[in-house]
Amino acid sequence: MPHIRHKDDCTPFISEHGEIVYELMGNSAGGSTQHSLAHIELPPGKASRKHYHPEAEESYFILSGKAHLILDGEAYTLHAGQSVAITSGMVHQIFNDGTTPLHFLAVCVPSWTPENSIYLD
């Protein structure tokens, strides 16, 4: 039986920094043990914590809004329809400095777990 899940059926995790995370597939959500998939909403003026993953590779795909991204100290701007690959060990942080919510997908391989995020702030 396939693991089919709608974002609206997920209980969101709301971080203290304002990220709203809907885990669609992964260790906690089910459906996959090798990768995880999350729909993340970042309200205007909010940002993720500065961090890296010692083992996982992560990719973002911007669904709507504009993302300001810092990767290993370099600044980038991503728009809807763009994606970025973040290799393991790469320090990254994503910001929404726009006026509308930022929505993006995050895929991690191997599947994301809390112990595979090292926070630097």
C-alpha positions as a Markdown table, in Angstrom:
| # | Residue | x | y | z |
|---|---|---|---|---|
| 1 | Met | 0.0 | 0.0 | 0.0 |
| 2 | Pro | 1.5 | 3.4 | -0.9 |
| 3 | His | 2.0 | 6.1 | 1.6 |
| 4 | Ile | -0.2 | 8.9 | 0.4 |
| 5 | Arg | -0.4 | 12.0 | 2.6 |
| 6 | His | -1.8 | 15.4 | 2.2 |
| 7 | Lys | -0.2 | 18.4 | 4.0 |
| 8 | Asp | -3.5 | 19.3 | 5.6 |
| 9 | Asp | -3.5 | 15.8 | 7.3 |
| 10 | Cys | -0.2 | 16.4 | 9.0 |
| 11 | Thr | 0.1 | 17.9 | 12.5 |
| 12 | Pro | 2.6 | 20.8 | 12.0 |
| 13 | Phe | 5.6 | 21.3 | 14.1 |
| 14 | Ile | 6.1 | 25.0 | 14.9 |
| 15 | Ser | 9.6 | 25.9 | 15.9 |
| 16 | Glu | 10.5 | 28.6 | 18.3 |
| 17 | His | 11.9 | 30.5 | 15.4 |
| 18 | Gly | 8.6 | 30.4 | 13.5 |
| 19 | Glu | 9.1 | 27.6 | 10.9 |
| 20 | Ile | 6.0 | 25.6 | 10.4 |
| 21 | Val | 7.0 | 22.1 | 9.3 |
| 22 | Tyr | 4.7 | 19.5 | 7.9 |
| 23 | Glu | 6.6 | 16.2 | 7.7 |
| 24 | Leu | 5.0 | 14.2 | 4.8 |
| 25 | Met | 7.3 | 11.2 | 4.8 |
| 26 | Gly | 10.2 | 10.0 | 6.9 |
| 27 | Asn | 11.1 | 8.3 | 10.1 |
| 28 | Ser | 8.3 | 10.0 | 12.1 |
| 29 | Ala | 5.7 | 10.3 | 9.4 |
| 30 | Gly | 6.1 | 6.9 | 7.8 |
| 31 | Gly | 6.3 | 6.0 | 4.2 |
| 32 | Ser | 10.1 | 6.1 | 4.0 |
| 33 | Thr | 13.1 | 5.2 | 6.1 |
| 34 | Gln | 15.7 | 6.2 | 3.5 |
| 35 | His | 14.6 | 9.8 | 2.8 |
| 36 | Ser | 12.3 | 12.4 | 4.3 |
| 37 | Leu | 10.1 | 15.0 | 2.7 |
| 38 | Ala | 8.6 | 18.0 | 4.5 |
| 39 | His | 6.6 | 21.0 | 3.4 |
| 40 | Ile | 7.9 | 24.0 | 5.3 |
| 41 | Glu | 6.2 | 27.4 | 5.7 |
| 42 | Leu | 8.3 | 30.4 | 6.8 |
| 43 | Pro | 6.2 | 33.5 | 7.6 |
| 44 | Pro | 7.5 | 36.9 | 6.7 |
| 45 | Gly | 10.4 | 38.0 | 9.0 |
| 46 | Lys | 11.2 | 34.5 | 10.1 |
| 47 | Ala | 14.3 | 32.3 | 9.5 |
| 48 | Ser | 15.5 | 28.8 | 10.3 |
| 49 | Arg | 18.3 | 28.3 | 12.8 |
| 50 | Lys | 21.9 | 28.3 | 11.4 |
| 51 | His | 22.8 | 24.7 | 11.2 |
| 52 | Tyr | 24.4 | 21.8 | 9.2 |
| 53 | His | 23.8 | 18.1 | 8.8 |
| 54 | Pro | 26.9 | 15.9 | 9.4 |
| 55 | Glu | 25.5 | 13.0 | 7.4 |
| 56 | Ala | 22.4 | 14.0 | 5.4 |
| 57 | Glu | 22.2 | 15.8 | 2.1 |
| 58 | Glu | 19.3 | 18.2 | 1.8 |
| 59 | Ser | 17.5 | 19.8 | -1.1 |
| 60 | Tyr | 15.0 | 22.7 | -1.1 |
| 61 | Phe | 12.5 | 23.4 | -3.8 |
| 62 | Ile | 10.8 | 26.8 | -3.5 |
| 63 | Leu | 7.0 | 26.5 | -4.1 |
| 64 | Ser | 6.1 | 30.1 | -3.5 |
| 65 | Gly | 7.6 | 33.3 | -2.1 |
| 66 | Lys | 11.3 | 34.4 | -2.2 |
| 67 | Ala | 14.0 | 32.8 | 0.0 |
| 68 | His | 17.2 | 34.4 | 1.2 |
| 69 | Leu | 19.7 | 31.6 | 1.8 |
| 70 | Ile | 23.1 | 31.6 | 3.4 |
| 71 | Leu | 25.3 | 28.6 | 2.4 |
| 72 | Asp | 28.7 | 28.4 | 3.9 |
| 73 | Gly | 28.8 | 32.2 | 4.3 |
| 74 | Glu | 27.6 | 33.0 | 0.7 |
| 75 | Ala | 24.2 | 34.7 | 0.2 |
| 76 | Tyr | 21.8 | 33.5 | -2.5 |
| 77 | Thr | 18.2 | 34.4 | -3.4 |
| 78 | Leu | 15.8 | 31.7 | -4.6 |
| 79 | His | 12.4 | 32.2 | -6.2 |
| 80 | Ala | 9.5 | 29.9 | -6.8 |
| 81 | Gly | 10.4 | 27.0 | -9.1 |
| 82 | Gln | 14.1 | 27.0 | -8.1 |
| 83 | Ser | 15.9 | 24.4 | -6.1 |
| 84 | Val | 19.2 | 24.0 | -4.3 |
| 85 | Ala | 21.3 | 21.0 | -3.1 |
| 86 | Ile | 22.9 | 21.3 | 0.3 |
| 87 | Thr | 25.6 | 18.7 | 0.8 |
| 88 | Ser | 26.4 | 17.2 | 4.2 |
| 89 | Gly | 28.5 | 19.5 | 6.4 |
| 90 | Met | 27.4 | 22.7 | 4.6 |
| 91 | Val | 26.3 | 25.4 | 7.1 |
| 92 | His | 23.0 | 26.8 | 6.0 |
| 93 | Gln | 20.2 | 29.1 | 7.0 |
| 94 | Ile | 17.0 | 30.2 | 5.1 |
| 95 | Phe | 15.2 | 33.5 | 5.7 |
| 96 | Asn | 12.0 | 35.0 | 4.6 |
| 97 | Asp | 12.6 | 38.8 | 4.4 |
| 98 | Gly | 9.6 | 39.3 | 2.1 |
| 99 | Thr | 6.0 | 40.3 | 2.9 |
| 100 | Thr | 4.3 | 37.0 | 2.0 |
| 101 | Pro | 4.8 | 33.4 | 3.4 |
| 102 | Leu | 7.6 | 31.4 | 1.9 |
| 103 | His | 6.6 | 27.8 | 1.1 |
| 104 | Phe | 9.2 | 25.1 | 0.2 |
| 105 | Leu | 9.8 | 21.4 | 0.1 |
| 106 | Ala | 12.8 | 19.9 | 2.0 |
| 107 | Val | 14.1 | 16.5 | 1.1 |
| 108 | Cys | 16.8 | 14.8 | 3.3 |
| 109 | Val | 18.8 | 11.7 | 2.5 |
| 110 | Pro | 19.1 | 9.8 | 4.8 |
| 111 | Ser | 15.8 | 10.5 | 6.4 |
| 112 | Trp | 16.0 | 13.5 | 8.8 |
| 113 | Thr | 16.2 | 12.9 | 12.5 |
| 114 | Pro | 16.8 | 15.5 | 15.2 |
| 115 | Glu | 20.3 | 14.3 | 16.0 |
| 116 | Asn | 21.4 | 14.9 | 12.4 |
| 117 | Ser | 21.1 | 18.7 | 12.8 |
| 118 | Ile | 23.9 | 20.6 | 14.5 |
| 119 | Tyr | 22.7 | 24.1 | 15.4 |
| 120 | Leu | 25.2 | 26.9 | 15.6 |
| 121 | Asp | 23.1 | 29.6 | 17.2 |
